[in-house]
Amino acid sequence: MEIHIEDNSYIRTRGLTLIACNAKWDKDNKIDEIIDEYLKHIQDVKPITARQCIKLLPMIAKNKPELKSDIVSALQKADISIYADSMQPLVYKDIQNSLAGIEKL
């Protein structure tokens, strides 16, 4: 499975959402094949896309427990300094919320 990185952040966000929502039906492990590419969006050029990606990760971790450690690692390594000072606390809080949600699984 190949993932195409769209220039439009709205379309990227929609794609990330669709992938996460379909994780529970992914019997062929297609998400496993593209998870590294998916996790790059934790640091998407657009902070709103990054925030949506981060918020979707507990859903993937719940339905794809074998990816949980990769997801947690990517969240912990995320460099939020790439965002404007006004966005950094929001992205940080999203990361903390997602990590807490994944830990409860």
Sequence and secondary structure as in RCSB ss.txt:
>XXXX:A:sequence
MEIHIEDNSYIRTRGLTLIACNAKWDKDNKIDEIIDEYLKHIQDVKPITARQCIKLLPMIAKNKPELKSDIVSAL
QKADISIYADSMQPLVYKDIQNSLAGIEKL
>XXXX:A:secstr
      S HHHHHHHHHHHHHTGGG TT HHHHHHHHHHGGGG SSHHHHHHHHHHHHHHHHH GGGHHHHHHHH
HH  GGGS TTTHHHHHHHHHHHHHHHHT 
